[in-house]
C-alpha cells in the first residue's frame, strides 16, 4: 500500500506524520531517519489496528508478476 506523509523540518530535526492514519507520527534527526521511523510507525499502527479488530496475522509482501 501507499501512504501519504508530511515531512516538516525544524530546528530540532524532522517531524513526519502519516496523513492517512490518524495519530501516526514520528521524527528523526535527518530526513532519512524520519522516513525510516515513519515506516516503522505505520507498520506498528497497522498491527495494533488489526489486533483491535481481531485479526490474527498481518503480512506485508511484495509480489512481482
PDB file of N, CA, C and O in Angstrom:
ATOM      1  N   UNK A   1       0.837  -1.183   0.000  1.00  0.00           N
ATOM      2  CA  UNK A   1       0.000   0.000   0.000  1.00  0.00           C
ATOM      3  C   UNK A   1       0.874   1.236   0.000  1.00  0.00           C
ATOM      4  O   UNK A   1       2.051   1.189   0.358  1.00  0.00           O
ATOM      5  N   UNK A   2       0.293   2.310  -0.397  1.00  0.00           N
ATOM      6  CA  UNK A   2       0.978   3.588  -0.420  1.00  0.00           C
ATOM      7  C   UNK A   2       0.277   4.525   0.553  1.00  0.00           C
ATOM      8  O   UNK A   2      -0.951   4.623   0.566  1.00  0.00           O
ATOM      9  N   UNK A   3       1.068   5.210   1.362  1.00  0.00           N
ATOM     10  CA  UNK A   3       0.515   6.145   2.344  1.00  0.00           C
ATOM     11  C   UNK A   3       1.106   7.525   2.110  1.00  0.00           C
ATOM     12  O   UNK A   3       2.286   7.671   1.792  1.00  0.00           O
ATOM     13  N   UNK A   4       0.264   8.528   2.276  1.00  0.00           N
ATOM     14  CA  UNK A   4       0.722   9.911   2.151  1.00  0.00           C
ATOM     15  C   UNK A   4       1.319  10.347   3.484  1.00  0.00           C
ATOM     16  O   UNK A   4       0.756  10.083   4.546  1.00  0.00           O
ATOM     17  N   UNK A   5       2.467  11.019   3.413  1.00  0.00           N
ATOM     18  CA  UNK A   5       3.092  11.524   4.630  1.00  0.00           C
ATOM     19  C   UNK A   5       3.401  13.006   4.458  1.00  0.00           C
ATOM     20  O   UNK A   5       3.448  13.527   3.343  1.00  0.00           O
ATOM     21  N   UNK A   6       3.608  13.665   5.587  1.00  0.00           N
ATOM     22  CA  UNK A   6       4.015  15.078   5.593  1.00  0.00           C
ATOM     23  C   UNK A   6       5.286  15.176   6.418  1.00  0.00           C
ATOM     24  O   UNK A   6       5.323  14.764   7.578  1.00  0.00           O
ATOM     25  N   UNK A   7       6.327  15.725   5.808  1.00  0.00           N
ATOM     26  CA  UNK A   7       7.617  15.935   6.466  1.00  0.00           C
ATOM     27  C   UNK A   7       7.780  17.410   6.785  1.00  0.00           C
ATOM     28  O   UNK A   7       7.528  18.269   5.940  1.00  0.00           O
ATOM     29  N   UNK A   8       8.201  17.699   8.006  1.00  0.00           N
ATOM     30  CA  UNK A   8       8.451  19.076   8.418  1.00  0.00           C
ATOM     31  C   UNK A   8       9.856  19.163   9.000  1.00  0.00           C
ATOM     32  O   UNK A   8      10.199  18.415   9.915  1.00  0.00           O
ATOM     33  N   UNK A   9      10.666  20.071   8.473  1.00  0.00           N
ATOM     34  CA  UNK A   9      11.996  20.273   9.032  1.00  0.00           C
ATOM     35  C   UNK A   9      11.931  21.411  10.049  1.00  0.00           C
ATOM     36  O   UNK A   9      11.421  22.493   9.756  1.00  0.00           O
ATOM     37  N   UNK A  10      12.451  21.151  11.242  1.00  0.00           N
ATOM     38  CA  UNK A  10      12.500  22.162  12.290  1.00  0.00           C
ATOM     39  C   UNK A  10      13.939  22.290  12.775  1.00  0.00           C
ATOM     40  O   UNK A  10      14.829  21.596  12.282  1.00  0.00           O
ATOM     41  N   UNK A  11      14.162  23.155  13.715  1.00  0.00           N
ATOM     42  CA  UNK A  11      15.496  23.309  14.282  1.00  0.00           C
ATOM     43  C   UNK A  11      15.931  22.041  15.018  1.00  0.00           C
ATOM     44  O   UNK A  11      17.128  21.797  15.174  1.00  0.00           O
ATOM     45  N   UNK A  12      14.976  21.241  15.467  1.00  0.00           N
ATOM     46  CA  UNK A  12      15.254  20.026  16.225  1.00  0.00           C
ATOM     47  C   UNK A  12      15.401  18.785  15.345  1.00  0.00           C
ATOM     48  O   UNK A  12      15.751  17.722  15.856  1.00  0.00           O
ATOM     49  N   UNK A  13      15.146  18.884  14.049  1.00  0.00           N
ATOM     50  CA  UNK A  13      15.221  17.741  13.149  1.00  0.00           C
ATOM     51  C   UNK A  13      13.998  17.689  12.257  1.00  0.00           C
ATOM     52  O   UNK A  13      13.464  18.720  11.847  1.00  0.00           O
ATOM     53  N   UNK A  14      13.563  16.478  11.962  1.00  0.00           N
ATOM     54  CA  UNK A  14      12.440  16.271  11.058  1.00  0.00           C
ATOM     55  C   UNK A  14      11.274  15.617  11.797  1.00  0.00           C
ATOM     56  O   UNK A  14      11.455  14.648  12.534  1.00  0.00           O
ATOM     57  N   UNK A  15      10.079  16.160  11.588  1.00  0.00           N
ATOM     58  CA  UNK A  15       8.848  15.573  12.099  1.00  0.00           C
ATOM     59  C   UNK A  15       8.087  15.014  10.897  1.00  0.00           C
ATOM     60  O   UNK A  15       8.094  15.607   9.819  1.00  0.00           O
ATOM     61  N   UNK A  16       7.438  13.880  11.090  1.00  0.00           N
ATOM     62  CA  UNK A  16       6.724  13.250   9.983  1.00  0.00           C
ATOM     63  C   UNK A  16       5.418  12.659  10.488  1.00  0.00           C
ATOM     64  O   UNK A  16       5.365  12.067  11.567  1.00  0.00           O
ATOM     65  N   UNK A  17       4.368  12.825   9.697  1.00  0.00           N
ATOM     66  CA  UNK A  17       3.045  12.296  10.024  1.00  0.00           C
ATOM     67  C   UNK A  17       2.505  11.549   8.818  1.00  0.00           C
ATOM     68  O   UNK A  17       2.734  11.944   7.675  1.00  0.00           O
ATOM     69  N   UNK A  18       1.792  10.472   9.081  1.00  0.00           N
ATOM     70  CA  UNK A  18       1.090   9.763   8.022  1.00  0.00           C
ATOM     71  C   UNK A  18      -0.312  10.358   7.944  1.00  0.00           C
ATOM     72  O   UNK A  18      -1.097  10.239   8.884  1.00  0.00           O
ATOM     73  N   UNK A  19      -0.616  10.985   6.843  1.00  0.00           N
ATOM     74  CA  UNK A  19      -1.892  11.685   6.694  1.00  0.00           C
ATOM     75  C   UNK A  19      -3.081  10.729   6.623  1.00  0.00           C
ATOM     76  O   UNK A  19      -4.217  11.119   6.893  1.00  0.00           O
ATOM     77  N   UNK A  20      -2.813   9.479   6.258  1.00  0.00           N
ATOM     78  CA  UNK A  20      -3.887   8.501   6.091  1.00  0.00           C
ATOM     79  C   UNK A  20      -4.212   7.714   7.359  1.00  0.00           C
ATOM     80  O   UNK A  20      -5.227   7.019   7.411  1.00  0.00           O
ATOM     81  N   UNK A  21      -3.352   7.816   8.394  1.00  0.00           N
ATOM     82  CA  UNK A  21      -3.543   7.046   9.620  1.00  0.00           C
ATOM     83  C   UNK A  21      -3.550   8.006  10.816  1.00  0.00           C
ATOM     84  O   UNK A  21      -2.486   8.464  11.234  1.00  0.00           O
ATOM     85  N   UNK A  22      -4.704   8.315  11.363  1.00  0.00           N
ATOM     86  CA  UNK A  22      -4.801   9.284  12.460  1.00  0.00           C
ATOM     87  C   UNK A  22      -3.902   8.912  13.644  1.00  0.00           C
ATOM     88  O   UNK A  22      -3.933   7.781  14.130  1.00  0.00           O
ATOM     89  N   UNK A  23      -3.117   9.865  14.090  1.00  0.00           N
ATOM     90  CA  UNK A  23      -2.260   9.662  15.248  1.00  0.00           C
ATOM     91  C   UNK A  23      -0.947   8.970  14.942  1.00  0.00           C
ATOM     92  O   UNK A  23      -0.189   8.666  15.863  1.00  0.00           O
ATOM     93  N   UNK A  24      -0.659   8.715  13.684  1.00  0.00           N
ATOM     94  CA  UNK A  24       0.583   8.033  13.300  1.00  0.00           C
ATOM     95  C   UNK A  24       1.642   9.079  12.969  1.00  0.00           C
ATOM     96  O   UNK A  24       1.615   9.694  11.903  1.00  0.00           O
ATOM     97  N   UNK A  25       2.575   9.271  13.901  1.00  0.00           N
ATOM     98  CA  UNK A  25       3.605  10.293  13.778  1.00  0.00           C
ATOM     99  C   UNK A  25       4.959   9.716  14.173  1.00  0.00           C
ATOM    100  O   UNK A  25       5.039   8.706  14.873  1.00  0.00           O
ATOM    101  N   UNK A  26       6.013  10.367  13.719  1.00  0.00           N
ATOM    102  CA  UNK A  26       7.353  10.008  14.147  1.00  0.00           C
ATOM    103  C   UNK A  26       8.264  11.199  13.912  1.00  0.00           C
ATOM    104  O   UNK A  26       7.809  12.294  13.579  1.00  0.00           O
ATOM    105  N   UNK A  27       9.561  10.968  14.091  1.00  0.00           N
ATOM    106  CA  UNK A  27      10.534  12.039  13.904  1.00  0.00           C
ATOM    107  C   UNK A  27      11.903  11.428  13.666  1.00  0.00           C
ATOM    108  O   UNK A  27      12.086  10.216  13.774  1.00  0.00           O
ATOM    109  N   UNK A  28      12.863  12.287  13.339  1.00  0.00           N
ATOM    110  CA  UNK A  28      14.234  11.836  13.163  1.00  0.00           C
ATOM    111  C   UNK A  28      15.169  13.024  13.091  1.00  0.00           C
ATOM    112  O   UNK A  28      14.747  14.144  12.801  1.00  0.00           O
ATOM    113  N   UNK A  29      16.431  12.779  13.354  1.00  0.00           N
ATOM    114  CA  UNK A  29      17.427  13.848  13.266  1.00  0.00           C
ATOM    115  C   UNK A  29      17.686  14.247  11.823  1.00  0.00           C
ATOM    116  O   UNK A  29      18.007  15.400  11.537  1.00  0.00           O
ATOM    117  N   UNK A  30      17.543  13.276  10.906  1.00  0.00           N
ATOM    118  CA  UNK A  30      17.717  13.536   9.483  1.00  0.00           C
ATOM    119  C   UNK A  30      16.438  13.153   8.750  1.00  0.00           C
ATOM    120  O   UNK A  30      15.574  12.469   9.299  1.00  0.00           O
ATOM    121  N   UNK A  31      16.330  13.600   7.510  1.00  0.00           N
ATOM    122  CA  UNK A  31      15.166  13.254   6.684  1.00  0.00           C
ATOM    123  C   UNK A  31      15.080  11.735   6.519  1.00  0.00           C
ATOM    124  O   UNK A  31      14.005  11.152   6.652  1.00  0.00           O
ATOM    125  N   UNK A  32      16.210  11.104   6.231  1.00  0.00           N
ATOM    126  CA  UNK A  32      16.248   9.661   6.021  1.00  0.00           C
ATOM    127  C   UNK A  32      15.826   8.903   7.286  1.00  0.00           C
ATOM    128  O   UNK A  32      15.088   7.921   7.208  1.00  0.00           O
ATOM    129  N   UNK A  33      16.299   9.364   8.447  1.00  0.00           N
ATOM    130  CA  UNK A  33      15.922   8.732   9.709  1.00  0.00           C
ATOM    131  C   UNK A  33      14.423   8.878   9.954  1.00  0.00           C
ATOM    132  O   UNK A  33      13.770   7.934  10.400  1.00  0.00           O
ATOM    133  N   UNK A  34      13.883  10.048   9.665  1.00  0.00           N
ATOM    134  CA  UNK A  34      12.448  10.278   9.843  1.00  0.00           C
ATOM    135  C   UNK A  34      11.635   9.349   8.934  1.00  0.00           C
ATOM    136  O   UNK A  34      10.606   8.818   9.353  1.00  0.00           O
ATOM    137  N   UNK A  35      12.093   9.153   7.692  1.00  0.00           N
ATOM    138  CA  UNK A  35      11.387   8.267   6.771  1.00  0.00           C
ATOM    139  C   UNK A  35      11.441   6.812   7.246  1.00  0.00           C
ATOM    140  O   UNK A  35      10.448   6.089   7.163  1.00  0.00           O
ATOM    141  N   UNK A  36      12.597   6.393   7.739  1.00  0.00           N
ATOM    142  CA  UNK A  36      12.725   5.043   8.293  1.00  0.00           C
ATOM    143  C   UNK A  36      11.791   4.878   9.482  1.00  0.00           C
ATOM    144  O   UNK A  36      11.113   3.858   9.611  1.00  0.00           O
ATOM    145  N   UNK A  37      11.759   5.888  10.354  1.00  0.00           N
ATOM    146  CA  UNK A  37      10.933   5.818  11.557  1.00  0.00           C
ATOM    147  C   UNK A  37       9.442   5.815  11.243  1.00  0.00           C
ATOM    148  O   UNK A  37       8.676   5.132  11.923  1.00  0.00           O
ATOM    149  N   UNK A  38       9.012   6.566  10.223  1.00  0.00           N
ATOM    150  CA  UNK A  38       7.578   6.578   9.910  1.00  0.00           C
ATOM    151  C   UNK A  38       7.166   5.254   9.281  1.00  0.00           C
ATOM    152  O   UNK A  38       6.029   4.818   9.463  1.00  0.00           O
ATOM    153  N   UNK A  39       8.059   4.610   8.549  1.00  0.00           N
ATOM    154  CA  UNK A  39       7.735   3.277   8.022  1.00  0.00           C
ATOM    155  C   UNK A  39       7.458   2.312   9.176  1.00  0.00           C
ATOM    156  O   UNK A  39       6.496   1.545   9.139  1.00  0.00           O
ATOM    157  N   UNK A  40       8.301   2.359  10.188  1.00  0.00           N
ATOM    158  CA  UNK A  40       8.101   1.505  11.360  1.00  0.00           C
ATOM    159  C   UNK A  40       6.815   1.880  12.094  1.00  0.00           C
ATOM    160  O   UNK A  40       6.064   1.004  12.525  1.00  0.00           O
ATOM    161  N   UNK A  41       6.562   3.188  12.236  1.00  0.00           N
ATOM    162  CA  UNK A  41       5.345   3.645  12.918  1.00  0.00           C
ATOM    163  C   UNK A  41       4.094   3.191  12.170  1.00  0.00           C
ATOM    164  O   UNK A  41       3.112   2.795  12.798  1.00  0.00           O
ATOM    165  N   UNK A  42       4.117   3.244  10.848  1.00  0.00           N
ATOM    166  CA  UNK A  42       2.971   2.798  10.052  1.00  0.00           C
ATOM    167  C   UNK A  42       2.739   1.307  10.263  1.00  0.00           C
ATOM    168  O   UNK A  42       1.600   0.879  10.452  1.00  0.00           O
ATOM    169  N   UNK A  43       3.795   0.520  10.232  1.00  0.00           N
ATOM    170  CA  UNK A  43       3.686  -0.926  10.451  1.00  0.00           C
ATOM    171  C   UNK A  43       3.082  -1.217  11.816  1.00  0.00           C
ATOM    172  O   UNK A  43       2.176  -2.041  11.937  1.00  0.00           O
ATOM    173  N   UNK A  44       3.584  -0.541  12.843  1.00  0.00           N
ATOM    174  CA  UNK A  44       3.067  -0.754  14.196  1.00  0.00           C
ATOM    175  C   UNK A  44       1.619  -0.299  14.316  1.00  0.00           C
ATOM    176  O   UNK A  44       0.812  -0.967  14.962  1.00  0.00           O
ATOM    177  N   UNK A  45       1.286   0.819  13.707  1.00  0.00           N
ATOM    178  CA  UNK A  45      -0.086   1.336  13.736  1.00  0.00           C
ATOM    179  C   UNK A  45      -1.037   0.301  13.131  1.00  0.00           C
ATOM    180  O   UNK A  45      -2.098   0.021  13.688  1.00  0.00           O
ATOM    181  N   UNK A  46      -0.643  -0.267  11.980  1.00  0.00           N
ATOM    182  CA  UNK A  46      -1.488  -1.248  11.311  1.00  0.00           C
ATOM    183  C   UNK A  46      -1.619  -2.529  12.129  1.00  0.00           C
ATOM    184  O   UNK A  46      -2.687  -3.140  12.155  1.00  0.00           O
ATOM    185  N   UNK A  47      -0.540  -2.940  12.798  1.00  0.00           N
ATOM    186  CA  UNK A  47      -0.597  -4.133  13.641  1.00  0.00           C
ATOM    187  C   UNK A  47      -1.556  -3.942  14.815  1.00  0.00           C
ATOM    188  O   UNK A  47      -2.341  -4.836  15.131  1.00  0.00           O
ATOM    189  N   UNK A  48      -1.492  -2.787  15.453  1.00  0.00           N
ATOM    190  CA  UNK A  48      -2.399  -2.501  16.576  1.00  0.00           C
ATOM    191  C   UNK A  48      -3.837  -2.439  16.093  1.00  0.00           C
ATOM    192  O   UNK A  48      -4.735  -2.977  16.740  1.00  0.00           O
ATOM    193  N   UNK A  49      -4.059  -1.793  14.972  1.00  0.00           N
ATOM    194  CA  UNK A  49      -5.410  -1.704  14.408  1.00  0.00           C
ATOM    195  C   UNK A  49      -5.956  -3.098  14.111  1.00  0.00           C
ATOM    196  O   UNK A  49      -7.116  -3.387  14.404  1.00  0.00           O
ATOM    197  N   UNK A  50      -5.127  -3.957  13.535  1.00  0.00           N
ATOM    198  CA  UNK A  50      -5.555  -5.321  13.217  1.00  0.00           C
ATOM    199  C   UNK A  50      -5.846  -6.104  14.496  1.00  0.00           C
ATOM    200  O   UNK A  50      -6.839  -6.827  14.574  1.00  0.00           O
ATOM    201  N   UNK A  51      -4.981  -5.956  15.491  1.00  0.00           N
ATOM    202  CA  UNK A  51      -5.179  -6.657  16.763  1.00  0.00           C
ATOM    203  C   UNK A  51      -6.496  -6.256  17.408  1.00  0.00           C
ATOM    204  O   UNK A  51      -7.238  -7.104  17.903  1.00  0.00           O
ATOM    205  N   UNK A  52      -6.781  -4.968  17.399  1.00  0.00           N
ATOM    206  CA  UNK A  52      -8.028  -4.484  17.998  1.00  0.00           C
ATOM    207  C   UNK A  52      -9.255  -4.961  17.226  1.00  0.00           C
ATOM    208  O   UNK A  52     -10.346  -5.067  17.787  1.00  0.00           O
ATOM    209  N   UNK A  53      -9.071  -5.248  15.934  1.00  0.00           N
ATOM    210  CA  UNK A  53     -10.175  -5.735  15.109  1.00  0.00           C
ATOM    211  C   UNK A  53     -10.280  -7.256  15.137  1.00  0.00           C
ATOM    212  O   UNK A  53     -11.168  -7.825  14.501  1.00  0.00           O
ATOM    213  N   UNK A  54      -9.375  -7.927  15.874  1.00  0.00           N
ATOM    214  CA  UNK A  54      -9.425  -9.372  15.986  1.00  0.00           C
ATOM    215  C   UNK A  54      -8.690 -10.116  14.886  1.00  0.00           C
ATOM    216  O   UNK A  54      -8.841 -11.331  14.763  1.00  0.00           O
ATOM    217  N   UNK A  55      -7.897  -9.416  14.083  1.00  0.00           N
ATOM    218  CA  UNK A  55      -7.120 -10.060  13.030  1.00  0.00           C
ATOM    219  C   UNK A  55      -5.932 -10.756  13.681  1.00  0.00           C
ATOM    220  O   UNK A  55      -5.237 -10.151  14.497  1.00  0.00           O
ATOM    221  N   UNK A  56      -5.687 -12.023  13.334  1.00  0.00           N
ATOM    222  CA  UNK A  56      -4.626 -12.794  13.977  1.00  0.00           C
ATOM    223  C   UNK A  56      -3.258 -12.543  13.357  1.00  0.00           C
ATOM    224  O   UNK A  56      -2.262 -12.514  14.080  1.00  0.00           O
ATOM    225  N   UNK A  57      -3.178 -12.361  12.048  1.00  0.00           N
ATOM    226  CA  UNK A  57      -1.894 -12.208  11.380  1.00  0.00           C
ATOM    227  C   UNK A  57      -1.975 -11.106  10.340  1.00  0.00           C
ATOM    228  O   UNK A  57      -2.959 -10.986   9.610  1.00  0.00           O
ATOM    229  N   UNK A  58      -0.920 -10.302  10.288  1.00  0.00           N
ATOM    230  CA  UNK A  58      -0.797  -9.271   9.253  1.00  0.00           C
ATOM    231  C   UNK A  58       0.538  -9.498   8.571  1.00  0.00           C
ATOM    232  O   UNK A  58       1.575  -9.563   9.231  1.00  0.00           O
ATOM    233  N   UNK A  59       0.515  -9.618   7.251  1.00  0.00           N
ATOM    234  CA  UNK A  59       1.737  -9.793   6.491  1.00  0.00           C
ATOM    235  C   UNK A  59       1.815  -8.734   5.403  1.00  0.00           C
ATOM    236  O   UNK A  59       0.808  -8.375   4.792  1.00  0.00           O
ATOM    237  N   UNK A  60       3.023  -8.242   5.171  1.00  0.00           N
ATOM    238  CA  UNK A  60       3.268  -7.315   4.080  1.00  0.00           C
ATOM    239  C   UNK A  60       4.227  -8.003   3.129  1.00  0.00           C
ATOM    240  O   UNK A  60       5.325  -8.400   3.521  1.00  0.00           O
ATOM    241  N   UNK A  61       3.817  -8.144   1.883  1.00  0.00           N
ATOM    242  CA  UNK A  61       4.622  -8.834   0.882  1.00  0.00           C
ATOM    243  C   UNK A  61       4.736  -7.991  -0.372  1.00  0.00           C
ATOM    244  O   UNK A  61       3.876  -7.157  -0.652  1.00  0.00           O
ATOM    245  N   UNK A  62       5.799  -8.212  -1.122  1.00  0.00           N
ATOM    246  CA  UNK A  62       5.933  -7.613  -2.447  1.00  0.00           C
ATOM    247  C   UNK A  62       5.926  -8.749  -3.447  1.00  0.00           C
ATOM    248  O   UNK A  62       6.700  -9.699  -3.325  1.00  0.00           O
ATOM    249  N   UNK A  63       5.062  -8.654  -4.425  1.00  0.00           N
ATOM    250  CA  UNK A  63       4.927  -9.682  -5.444  1.00  0.00           C
ATOM    251  C   UNK A  63       5.241  -9.107  -6.814  1.00  0.00           C
ATOM    252  O   UNK A  63       4.812  -8.005  -7.153  1.00  0.00           O
ATOM    253  N   UNK A  64       5.985  -9.857  -7.586  1.00  0.00           N
ATOM    254  CA  UNK A  64       6.228  -9.494  -8.977  1.00  0.00           C
ATOM    255  C   UNK A  64       5.510 -10.501  -9.862  1.00  0.00           C
ATOM    256  O   UNK A  64       5.576 -11.707  -9.624  1.00  0.00           O
ATOM    257  N   UNK A  65       4.836 -10.010 -10.868  1.00  0.00           N
ATOM    258  CA  UNK A  65       4.099 -10.905 -11.763  1.00  0.00           C
ATOM    259  C   UNK A  65       4.670 -10.779 -13.142  1.00  0.00           C
ATOM    260  O   UNK A  65       4.203 -11.443 -14.067  1.00  0.00           O
TER     261      UNK A  65
END
